[in-house]
Amino acid sequence: MTRHAFFSFHFQRDILKIGQIRNAWLIQSRDHEAQPFLDKAEWESIKRRGDQAIQNWIDSQMKGTSVTVVLIGAETYQRPWVKYEIQQSHKLGKGMLGIDMYGMKDLNGNYDSQGINPFSQYTFTNSKGSTIIYPVYSWVYDNGRNNIGTWIEQAAKAAGR
């Protein structure tokens, strides 16, 4: 089944690691699709137009996706647009999961500090009032390169998509 995923992350800090994760998922199957990444110039252009332009862009990128993948770096939980993307994804009934990037090296071969799980800031419930706990996996320790497709599929099915 074709899956369309939205990737939520801290753009400026984590974009290089994000590319590794997103590309690993895309090459697993021709049935996988993700929203295109903006380069820094495009992102700056959208930001200059204000918060409503950013929100409109996020909303348009989420259309047609069944799962939101929150890529968790050292500062992801603090990012206001990541918070918006999590809240919107839940509101729209999308499957969600987190992937902790702790243990991934940057271009200089350095490790970043571990980030706080952004889902821990919320109590999510379904239409019956039951608590929803979105899973968080480790890219490094849970073999994300080989398992990301399974994780996305499981999140989609858990959301009934």
N, C-alpha and C positions, 0 to 999 in steps of 0.2 A: 504494500500500500504506500502511496506517495505521502510523505510527511513534510509539512512546511513548519519550520521552527523559527521563532524569534529569539535572538540572543541578546540578553540584557547584561551590561557590564560598564565598568568605569573606563570610558574611552581613552582619555589622555594617559592614564597610568598603565593600562593593561592591554592595549591594542595588539601588541606583538604576540603575546601569549594567546590571545583570543584567536588570532589567525591560525595558530597551530591546532587548536581544538576544533574550530569550525571546519577547517579543511579535512581533518581526520574523519569527521562525520560525513562530509560531502563525498569523499572518495570511496566510502564504504558501499554506496549504491547510487545508481542513476535516479532512484526514486526520492532522494533526499534533496530538499531545497531549503535555503535560508535567505533572509533578506540580505541585499547587498550591503557591504560595508561602505561607509563614507570615508573619504580621505579627510585629512585635517582641514584642508581648505573648504571642502563642502560643509563639514560640521561647523566651522567658524561662520560660514555664510548663513546657515540656519540659525545659529545662536544670535547673530547680530539682529535678526528680525524679531527676537523676543520670545518669551515663554510660550505664547500661543502658537507660534510657528513651530517650536520644538514639539509641543504636545500634538499638534496636527501631524507632524512628520511621524512621530511614534505611533499614533493611531493608524496612520495609513500603512505603516510597515507591519503592524500587527494583523491587519485584515488578511483573512485567508490562512492564518497560521493556526495550528491546533495545539502547539506546545510552546511555552516560554522556558528557555534555559537561562538561568541566572548564573553567570560565571563570577565566582567569588574570589576577589583579591583582597589585599590588605585594607582597602578603603571603600570597597563596594557598598557596604551597608550604610555609609554616610551620604551616598549620592542621591540627590532629590529625584532625578529622573529614573533611576533604578527603582526607587520607592514607588513612583508613579506607575512604572511598567509592571511591577509586582501586583499592585492594587488593581490595575486595569485587567491584567491577565486573570486574576481571581474573579473579578466582577463579570468578565466575559466567559467564565467557565472553561478556560484553557487548562490543559495539563501543565504542571510546572514541576521543575526540579532544579536543584542547585548543583554546580560542580565547583568544588573547592580547588583552587589552583596552587595551593601551598605545596611546595616541593618542586615546582617548575622553575627552571633557570631563565633569567632574562638574557638579552644579547651579550651581556658582559660576563655571563656565567655565575651571576649572583642569585641568591634566593631572597625572596621578599618575606616579610612577616606574615603570619597566618591571619586571615580576616575573620570578622564576626559573621555568623550566618545571618543574612538579612531577613530571612523568614522568621527569626526569633523575635522580631519586633512586632509581630502581628499574632492575633488569634483568628484563624480562618475557620469558618463553619460552612457546611453545605445547606441546602434548602430545608433539610430536616433538623438542623441545629447541631448536627454532629461535627466534632472538631476534625479538621483536615490537617494532616501533617505532610508537607511536601518533602520528598526525600532529597538528601544532599550526599553526593558521592565525591570521592577524592580522585582527581584526574590521575595523579601519580600512583597512589596506593590501591586504587580499585581498578587499575588498568583501563583508564578512560579511552585510550586509543582504540581498543578492541570492543569496549562495552557501551560507548555513547549511543549507538543506534538502538540497542536494547533498552537503555534507560529512557530514551525519548519515546519509544514505542510503549513502554509500560506507563509512562506519564499520560500519554494520549488515551490509552485504554482506561486508566483510572478515572479520567475526566469524561469518559463516554464518547470519545471522538474517534 
